[in-house]
């Protein structure tokens, strides 16, 4: 397993931001200005969501997904190639929908991003929820849970071995390898698990986990399943990084400190601040809210 990066200050956690995929638009200069501002404010990483395609609600009716054909999504790995030339931020996918992608190709792309960004890639992966994407990409939606463990095993082999021969149930490679290799060998793989089987799987093979719920009873139940998976695999549950997510509230800027302290009590290794879904109309508004939160967290000694 890749080593989890912990901050040298025991009172602080590594705090990053959620790239506002659905609201930042298609202006290259806006993305550039946003990335510069995030780094200047002292944040450590940018996390980007992944969707290759959006479904047309008129064709797939009734459509109940949170995103559709008109929702903006920049492709994370291409975006990270751009950002690696602009900043020294850690680049985090949260998450790449792994089973709808070709494992060897994703391993190659991730290796290249890791090289370009100086070894600061954290590859978050998960199962996804949208069968429309899976169909378009030629992958089965029904067996995605069964395939992801094998994909992770293969990618780690490709990142750490010069020549790989791999004969699995779903993946086959015969005497082939990636060149150039990534700086991190292997690149850290984090999971975005939600269900009990996915949480146990994450506990057994992931370097870290992205919870999608706040501190509370649901999180404690999920952590129990994660730890069960770790112990069954002979791993120390505390070796698994945890990245808490906090949605900022413009009307209550102080709440970010309270939530961050709750995550710190749970020994989260990372935090990520989200400004999506708040009705912000311009990238500058996202940055202004992040600036307010950054100052509050620094004043509290959390960041």
C-alpha positions as CSV (number, residue, x, y, z in Angstrom):
1,X,0.0,0.0,0.0
2,X,1.1,3.6,-0.6
3,X,2.1,5.6,2.4
4,X,-0.6,8.0,3.6
5,X,0.6,11.6,3.8
6,X,0.0,13.0,7.2
7,X,0.7,16.6,8.2
8,X,3.7,17.2,10.6
9,X,1.5,19.4,12.8
10,X,-0.7,17.1,15.0
11,X,-3.2,19.8,15.4
12,X,-3.8,20.3,11.7
13,X,-5.2,18.3,8.9
14,X,-4.6,18.6,5.2
15,X,-7.4,20.8,3.8
16,X,-8.4,21.0,0.2
17,X,-11.3,22.1,-1.9
18,X,-13.9,20.5,-4.2
19,X,-13.4,21.8,-7.7
20,X,-16.8,23.3,-8.6
21,X,-17.3,21.1,-11.6
22,X,-20.9,21.9,-12.3
23,X,-20.6,25.7,-11.8
24,X,-17.2,26.9,-13.0
25,X,-18.2,26.8,-16.6
26,X,-16.0,26.2,-19.7
27,X,-13.7,29.3,-19.5
28,X,-10.1,28.2,-19.3
29,X,-9.0,31.5,-17.6
30,X,-11.6,31.0,-14.9
31,X,-10.2,27.5,-14.1
32,X,-6.6,29.0,-14.0
33,X,-7.6,31.9,-11.7
34,X,-9.5,29.5,-9.4
35,X,-6.5,27.1,-9.1
36,X,-4.1,30.0,-8.4
37,X,-6.4,31.4,-5.7
38,X,-6.9,28.0,-4.0
39,X,-3.1,27.6,-3.7
40,X,-2.6,31.2,-2.5
41,X,-5.2,30.6,0.2
42,X,-3.1,27.8,1.7
43,X,-5.2,24.8,0.6
44,X,-3.3,21.6,-0.1
45,X,-5.4,19.8,-2.8
46,X,-8.1,20.1,-5.4
47,X,-10.6,17.2,-5.7
48,X,-12.6,16.8,-8.9
49,X,-15.7,14.7,-9.6
50,X,-16.0,12.4,-12.7
51,X,-18.6,11.9,-15.3
52,X,-17.8,11.1,-18.9
53,X,-21.3,11.5,-20.2
54,X,-24.6,13.0,-19.1
55,X,-27.9,11.4,-19.8
56,X,-30.6,13.2,-21.8
57,X,-33.7,13.3,-19.5
58,X,-36.1,13.3,-22.5
59,X,-34.7,10.0,-23.7
60,X,-34.2,8.4,-20.2
61,X,-37.5,9.3,-18.7
62,X,-38.3,9.6,-15.8
63,X,-34.7,10.8,-15.0
64,X,-33.9,11.0,-11.3
65,X,-30.1,11.4,-11.4
66,X,-28.5,14.5,-9.9
67,X,-26.7,15.4,-13.2
68,X,-27.8,15.3,-16.8
69,X,-26.7,16.1,-20.4
70,X,-26.4,19.8,-19.6
71,X,-24.3,19.5,-16.5
72,X,-20.7,20.7,-16.9
73,X,-18.0,18.1,-16.1
74,X,-14.4,18.6,-17.0
75,X,-12.5,15.3,-17.4
76,X,-10.4,15.0,-14.2
77,X,-7.2,13.5,-15.6
78,X,-7.0,16.0,-18.5
79,X,-7.9,18.8,-16.0
80,X,-5.1,17.5,-13.7
81,X,-2.6,17.7,-16.6
82,X,-3.5,21.3,-17.0
83,X,-3.4,22.1,-13.3
84,X,0.0,20.3,-12.8
85,X,1.6,23.1,-14.9
86,X,0.0,25.8,-12.8
87,X,0.2,24.8,-9.2
88,X,1.9,22.5,-6.7
89,X,-1.4,21.3,-5.3
90,X,-2.1,17.6,-4.7
91,X,-4.6,16.5,-7.4
92,X,-7.4,14.2,-6.2
93,X,-10.1,12.4,-8.2
94,X,-13.2,12.0,-6.0
95,X,-14.0,9.7,-7.7
96,X,-13.1,8.2,-11.1
97,X,-15.8,5.7,-12.0
98,X,-13.3,2.9,-12.4
99,X,-15.3,-0.1,-13.7
100,X,-16.5,1.9,-16.7
101,X,-12.9,2.6,-17.8
102,X,-10.2,0.4,-19.2
103,X,-7.9,-0.5,-16.4
104,X,-4.6,-0.4,-18.3
105,X,-5.4,2.9,-20.0
106,X,-6.4,4.5,-16.6
107,X,-3.2,3.2,-15.1
108,X,-1.2,4.9,-17.9
109,X,-3.1,8.2,-17.6
110,X,-2.7,8.3,-13.9
111,X,1.0,7.5,-14.2
112,X,1.5,10.4,-16.5
113,X,-0.4,12.8,-14.3
114,X,1.6,11.7,-11.3
115,X,4.8,12.3,-13.2
116,X,3.7,15.8,-14.4
117,X,2.5,16.9,-11.0
118,X,5.6,15.8,-9.1
119,X,4.1,12.8,-7.4
120,X,1.1,14.5,-6.0
121,X,-1.8,12.5,-7.4
122,X,-4.3,10.7,-5.2
123,X,-6.5,8.5,-7.3
124,X,-10.0,8.2,-5.9
125,X,-12.1,5.5,-7.5
126,X,-15.6,4.1,-7.1
127,X,-18.5,2.2,-8.7
128,X,-20.7,5.1,-9.9
129,X,-24.5,5.0,-10.3
130,X,-25.3,5.8,-13.9
131,X,-25.9,2.8,-16.2
132,X,-26.2,5.2,-19.2
133,X,-22.5,6.0,-19.0
134,X,-21.5,2.3,-18.6
135,X,-23.5,1.4,-21.7
136,X,-21.9,4.1,-23.8
137,X,-18.4,3.1,-22.7
138,X,-19.0,-0.6,-23.4
139,X,-18.8,-1.8,-19.8
140,X,-21.2,-3.9,-17.8
141,X,-23.0,-2.1,-15.0
142,X,-24.2,-5.2,-13.3
143,X,-20.8,-6.7,-12.3
144,X,-19.0,-3.5,-11.5
145,X,-18.5,-4.4,-7.9
146,X,-16.9,-7.7,-8.8
147,X,-14.5,-6.1,-11.2
148,X,-13.1,-3.2,-9.2
149,X,-10.9,-5.2,-6.9
150,X,-9.2,-6.9,-9.8
151,X,-8.7,-3.5,-11.6
152,X,-7.0,-2.1,-8.5
153,X,-4.7,-5.1,-8.3
154,X,-3.7,-4.7,-11.9
155,X,-3.1,-1.0,-11.8
156,X,-0.8,-1.4,-8.8
157,X,1.1,-4.0,-10.6
158,X,1.5,-1.8,-13.7
159,X,2.8,1.1,-11.5
160,X,5.3,-1.0,-9.6
161,X,6.6,-3.6,-12.1
162,X,8.5,-3.2,-15.3
163,X,6.8,-6.2,-17.0
164,X,3.3,-7.4,-15.9
165,X,1.6,-10.7,-16.7
166,X,-1.8,-10.8,-15.2
167,X,-4.5,-13.4,-15.8
168,X,-7.6,-12.5,-13.9
169,X,-11.3,-13.2,-14.3
170,X,-11.9,-9.9,-16.0
171,X,-8.4,-8.5,-16.8
172,X,-5.6,-10.0,-18.8
173,X,-2.2,-8.6,-19.5
174,X,0.6,-10.6,-21.1
175,X,4.2,-9.4,-20.6
176,X,3.6,-5.6,-20.9
177,X,4.3,-2.5,-18.8
178,X,4.0,1.3,-18.5
179,X,6.9,3.6,-19.3
180,X,7.5,6.1,-17.9
181,X,6.5,4.9,-14.5
182,X,4.8,7.2,-12.0
183,X,6.8,8.9,-9.2
184,X,4.6,7.2,-6.6
185,X,4.9,3.5,-6.9
186,X,2.1,2.7,-6.3
187,X,-0.1,5.8,-6.6
188,X,-2.4,6.0,-3.6
189,X,-5.9,4.6,-4.4
190,X,-8.8,5.9,-2.3
191,X,-12.4,4.6,-2.4
192,X,-15.7,6.4,-2.4
193,X,-17.6,3.5,-0.9
194,X,-21.2,3.7,0.5
195,X,-22.7,0.2,0.7
196,X,-21.6,-2.4,3.3
197,X,-19.9,-4.6,0.7
198,X,-18.1,-1.6,-0.8
199,X,-17.0,-0.4,2.6
200,X,-15.6,-3.8,3.5
201,X,-13.8,-3.9,0.1
202,X,-12.4,-0.4,0.7
203,X,-11.1,-1.5,4.1
204,X,-9.4,-4.5,2.6
205,X,-7.6,-2.8,-0.3
206,X,-7.9,1.0,-0.3
207,X,-5.3,3.5,1.0
208,X,-8.1,5.9,2.1
209,X,-11.9,6.5,2.1
210,X,-14.1,9.5,1.1
211,X,-17.1,9.5,3.5
212,X,-20.2,11.2,2.0
213,X,-21.9,11.7,5.4
214,X,-21.1,14.1,8.3
215,X,-19.9,12.9,11.7
216,X,-22.7,11.0,13.4
217,X,-24.3,7.5,13.8
218,X,-24.3,6.8,10.0
219,X,-20.6,7.6,9.8
220,X,-19.8,5.4,12.8
221,X,-21.7,2.5,11.2
222,X,-19.8,3.0,8.0
223,X,-16.5,3.1,9.8
224,X,-17.3,-0.1,11.5
225,X,-17.8,-1.9,8.1
226,X,-14.6,-0.3,6.8
227,X,-12.6,-1.5,9.8
228,X,-14.1,-5.0,9.5
229,X,-12.8,-5.2,6.0
230,X,-9.4,-4.0,7.1
231,X,-9.1,-6.4,10.0
232,X,-10.2,-9.3,7.8
233,X,-7.4,-8.5,5.4
234,X,-4.9,-8.3,8.2
235,X,-4.6,-4.5,8.0
236,X,-4.5,-1.8,10.7
237,X,-7.7,0.2,10.3
238,X,-5.8,3.4,11.3
239,X,-3.6,3.0,8.3
240,X,-6.6,4.0,6.1
241,X,-6.8,7.7,5.4
242,X,-10.1,9.5,5.9
243,X,-11.1,12.6,4.1
244,X,-14.1,14.4,5.5
245,X,-16.2,16.7,3.4
246,X,-17.7,20.0,4.5
247,X,-20.2,22.0,2.5
248,X,-19.7,25.7,3.4
249,X,-22.6,27.8,4.5
250,X,-22.4,31.5,3.5
251,X,-24.8,32.5,6.2
252,X,-22.9,30.6,8.9
253,X,-19.1,30.9,8.2
254,X,-18.2,29.8,11.7
255,X,-19.8,26.4,11.2
256,X,-16.8,25.2,9.2
257,X,-14.6,25.3,12.3
258,X,-17.0,23.3,14.3
259,X,-17.3,20.7,11.6
260,X,-13.6,20.5,11.1
261,X,-13.0,20.0,14.8
262,X,-15.5,17.1,14.7
263,X,-13.5,15.5,11.8
264,X,-10.3,16.1,13.7
265,X,-11.6,14.2,16.7
266,X,-12.3,11.3,14.4
267,X,-8.6,11.5,13.3
268,X,-9.4,12.4,9.7
269,X,-6.2,12.8,7.7
270,X,-7.8,15.2,5.2
271,X,-10.7,17.6,4.8
272,X,-12.3,19.0,1.7
273,X,-14.4,22.1,1.5
274,X,-17.3,22.2,-1.0
275,X,-18.9,25.4,-2.4
276,X,-21.1,23.6,-5.0
277,X,-24.8,23.8,-4.9
278,X,-24.9,27.1,-2.9
279,X,-26.2,29.3,-5.8
280,X,-22.9,30.9,-6.4
281,X,-22.8,32.6,-9.8
282,X,-19.2,33.2,-10.6
283,X,-15.8,31.5,-9.7
284,X,-14.9,34.7,-7.7
285,X,-17.8,34.0,-5.4
286,X,-16.5,30.4,-4.8
287,X,-13.0,31.9,-4.0
288,X,-14.4,34.5,-1.7
289,X,-16.2,31.9,0.4
290,X,-13.1,29.7,0.5
291,X,-11.1,32.7,1.6
292,X,-13.4,33.2,4.5
293,X,-13.3,29.6,5.5
294,X,-9.5,29.4,5.1
295,X,-9.0,32.3,7.5
296,X,-11.4,30.8,10.1
297,X,-9.6,27.4,10.0
298,X,-6.2,29.0,10.3
299,X,-7.3,31.1,13.2
300,X,-8.6,28.0,14.9
301,X,-5.3,26.1,14.3
302,X,-7.1,23.5,12.2
303,X,-5.4,24.3,8.9
